[in-house]
Amino acid sequence: MSETAPTTDPAAPISAEVVIIGAGPCGLFQVFELGLLGISAQVVDSLQHPGGQCAELYPDKPIYDIPAIPVCGAQELVDRLLQQIKPFKPQLHLGHEVVAFTRRADGRFQLSTSAGTHFDAGAVVIAGGVGSFQPRRIGLEGAEGFEGGAIQYRVKNAGQLTGKRLVIFGGGDSALDWTLELLPRVAALTLVHRRAEFRAAPASVAKMHEQVSAGRMQYFEALPHSLIVNDGALRGVNIKTRAGAAQALPADQLLVFFGLHPKLGPIAEWGLALEKKALTVDTEKFQTSMPGIFAVGDINTYPGKKKLILSGFHEAALAAFAIQHHLYPQKKQFLQYTTTSPVMHQRLGVPD
């Protein structure tokens, strides 16, 4: 595990070569690519744990397109990245949102977080995914008291749902993927979606309908209407079909996948060029419209952009060389390989 930042004098700014905003996979890999070039990084993330949306939204879901790893869970990928960056000892400032930003006359940057930490940085990398996000809530009377318990907006621990009666709301990939993933292990499962059309992969929708036809689960085209509560405990949910009919669904747990409210937050006020709520960058440096500010991962856009973790890793590698040139323009750049470079081995802690 990488080091969490120690408590510092809030009035004294932390001098940093690079501040990375976002501790998701792309932000963590940016630490690695900078570390190979001998550049240290401070990492800031609004979440209380590293991993970003990858770990926040689908920690147990398998990922199949990471090179040389046939399959790994999202949280496993994050854990591997944290292990990979250990030699560079990055400081992680978790539960911090960057709320203030200034570009100084000398080209350096001043940043402040919601927790009162200040940075004096030579360069900034924005790796914030789609920005800060909040789930769209179910909006039923009394639901707030069950959120985080009997009502969940993400699956934190799939094992805890074993043997339960489950109602899932939503029609996107998250709702369908978890429906198919959890069906073999729960006592009963019902999927509720407001319309016949789904936003999920057609193959997943077809598999779901096969399970309904086989009597293994239920599906309703309906909207949530009210909670069923007895003795302070959630016992189920009432739904209303499009025809206006009411239906009571017994349940121990509700999973709600109505999507997210992605917001760039304060970054939108920094004066950086935007296109459809994404930061525009070039494909040589992955630099934004402001020199010294770079963006990698889902938060950036350019012609041909593909929102893949794999693409974000590529962007981080090229951004690292651009950042090195930005910080040390007089330094000659050499492409060295981790396989053979003694300098790289020393930085990685590889024994001679």
N, C-alpha and C positions, 0 to 999 in steps of 0.2 A: 504494500500500500504506500502511495506517495505521502509525503509529509503534509499535514495540515498546518496552515500558517500559524505561528505563535502570536500571542497577544502583543500588540505593539502600541507605542504612544500614538493615539489617534491624531495628534497634531503634527507628527513628524511623517512626511511622505516617504514611502518605500521607493528607493531608487531601483529601477528595473531596466534591463535591456529591452525586454518585451513583456507586455501584458497581454494575455490571451483571455478573451471574454467568451466563456463557454467551455465546460468540461465534458462535453460529449465525445464520441469517438474521434471526430476530426480535430477538436481542440487538443485532446490528449496526444494524438499522433503528431500534431504540430509541435508539441513539446519535444517529442523524440527527434524530429527532423532538425529542429533548432539545436538540440543538444549535440547531435552529430557534428554540427558546425561550431561547437564550443560556445553557443549562445544560451544563456539562462532565461527562464520564463517564470512569471507569476501568473497563476490561473485564477480567474474569478468566475463564479457561477451562482445564479440566484437559488438553485436547488441546494438542499442540505447534503447531497451526496453526489459523487462523480458519476458520469454516465449519460447525463442529459436526457433527452426524450427517449433515446434508445433503451435506457434502463428504466426510465420512469413509466413508459407506456407498455412495453412488451418485454420484460426481463427474461421470461422463459421461452419466448418464441425463437424457433431456429432460424439462423441465417446461413444461406448456402453459397453466397458469392464472395466470400473472403478468400483471396488467393492462398492456396496450399492448405486450407482448412475446409474439408468437405462439408462440415456442419458444425455450428457452435451456437449456443444461446446468446441472446443480446447481452445479458449480464456477464456471461463468460467472456465475451469479446472485450467488454469494459475491463474486467479483471486482468485479462492478458495485456491490455494496453497499459494499465497501471503498473504491472510488473515490468513491462518493457521500458518504461520511463524512469524506473527507480534509480538507475545510475546518475541521472541528472538532477535528482533531488528538487523537483519543482515545489513551490509553495502553493497550496490550494486554499483559496479563500472561498469557502462554501457558505451558502446562505447570504451571499453578498450580491446585490444588484448595483451595477454602475449607474449612478444617478446624475453625475456631473462630469463634464468633459470640456477641456480647453486646450487648444493648440497654441503653444507659446511662440514668441517671435523667433526663438532659436530653433524651432522645428520640433522640440520635444513636446510631450503631452502630459497634462495633469488630469488625473481621473480620481473621482471620489465614489465610494460605495455607500449603500444604504446603512451599513454597519459602522460608518465613520472612518473607514480605512482610505488613505490617500496614496496615490502612486505618482511618481515622476518617471515617465517611460520614454524610451527612445523610439519605440514603435509599438503599434497595437494591432493585434489580430482579432477580428470578430469571427467567432465560430459558434454563433448562438442558435444554430438550427433555424427554425422559423420564427425565433424570438421567444419571449416569455409567453406562456399559454395557460389558460384555465379551461377546464372541461365545461361544456354546456350541461347544465344541471337538469334534473328531472322536473323540478318546479312544482311538486305536489305539496299540499299542506302537511306539515310535520316532517318532511323529508330531511330537512337540515339536521335534525337530531340523530338521524341514522347514518348520515354520510361519514364515510371512513370506517363504518362497521358493516351493518346489514345492507347498506347501499354503497357500492363502489363504482368509481369511474375509471379504474384500471385494475388489472389483476396483479396484486402484489405477491401473492403466494398461491399458486394454483393448487398445491397440495391441501390447503385448508378448505377447499371447496368440495373435497371428496365426500360423497354420500349425502350431499345437501340437495334440497329442492331449489332449482335455480331458474330465474326468469331473466332473460337478456333482452335489452332494448337496443335497437339500432339496425341499420341496413348497410353499413360499410364493411371494409375488410376486417376491422377489429372485431365487430360483432359476429361476423360469420366465421372468422378464424377461431375465435374462442368458443363459439358454439360447437364446432367440429372437434376442437381439442378437448373440451371438457365433457362432452357427451358420454364417453365411455366410463367416466369416473363418478358422475353425479347420480343421485337417486331419481331425479326427474328434471327435465329441461324444457323450457318453453321460450321460443323466440318471438318477439313482438316488433313489428316494423310498421310504420305509418302508411306505407303504400306498397303496391305490388312490385314496383321497380326497385332494384338494389344498386348500390354503388360498389359493391364488392366484386371480386373476380367471378366471372360466370361459372367457372368450374366449382367454386365453393358454394355458390347458390344452388347449383345442380345437386351437389352432394347433400346439402341440407334438405332439399325436397325429397331426395331418396330416403333419408332418415325419417322424415315425416310420413311418407308413404308406407314405410316398414313399421310404423307405430312406435318408433324409438323416442320420438319427441313430438312436441306440438308447435304449430306456427299460427300466429294470428296477425292479420292486417288490421292494426288498431292503434289507439293512443292510450297512454297511461291516464287514469282518471282519479284514483285515490288509493291511499295505502290502507291495508288491513292491519290493524294494531290491536293486540290483546295483552293486557297486563304489562304494558310498556314495551312489549317486544313485537318486532315486525313478523307478521304471519303470512303476508301475501300482498297482492296488489289487484285492484280493480281496473279493468281496461274497458274501453268503449270502442266497438268496431265502427267501421265507416258507415255501416247501416244503422248505427245508433244503439245497437244491442250491448248490454252490459255483460261482462264476464269476470268472475272472480278466479284468480290464479293463486293457489297456495304457494308460498315460497319462503325459504329461509334467507335467501340472498338475492338481491337485485344487482345486476351488472348493467350499467348505463353507458352506451357508446354513441352519444349524440354528436360527437366531434369536439373540436377545440376552438377556442378563440385565440388564434395566434396574433401576437402584437410585437412589433419591434420595440415598443417602449421608448425610453429616452433616446435610443440610437436614432430614431426617426427625426430627432431634433438636432442632430449633429451637423447638418448641412451637407451630408453625403448624397451623391446622386443615387436615385432610386428608380426602379422599374417594376411595377406591380408588387410593391412592398418588399422587393429584394434589392440588395446592394449591387450596383453594376461594377464589374471589375474587368481588367484586361486578362488575357490568357497567357501572358508572358510572366507577369509578376503576381497576379491576383491581387493587385493593388486597387483600392477604391479611387474615387475622384479626388481624394485628399492624400497627398504624398505622406507616406509613413503609416497609413491605415490600410490594412489588408483584410480580406474576407475570404474564408474557406467554408465549404460545406453548403448546406441547404439555404443559408442566408444570402448567398451571392447569386448573381445571374450573368450570363454571357451567351453569345450565339452558340447553340448546340448543347447548352447546359443539361446534364442529366443528374437528377437528385438521387445519387447512389453513394453509399459509404465509400466504395471503391474510388469514385471520382473525387470525393473529398480528400482522400489520402494522397492522390496524385497532386491535387491543388496545394496541399500542405507542403509537399516536397519542393515544388517550384517556388512557393512563397518563401520558404526558408532561405533559399539562395538570394532572392530579391531583398529580403530583410537584412541579410548579412551585408549586401552591397549598400543598402540604405544607411545602416549603422556605421559601416566602415568602408566608405567609398574608395579609399586609397589602398585597401587590402586586395591583393590578387586572389582570385578564386580558383581553386583546384577541385576537380571532381575526384573524390577518393572513395574507394570501395571498402565496405565494412569487412569483406572477406580477407583483404590483404593489407590494409592501412594500419601501421602501428599507432598512428595518432587516434584513429577511430577505436582501435582496441583499448587504448588507454582511457578514452572517454567512456567507453562502455564497461570498463572494468574487466576486460577479457584477460585472463592470465597469459603470460608469455609462454 
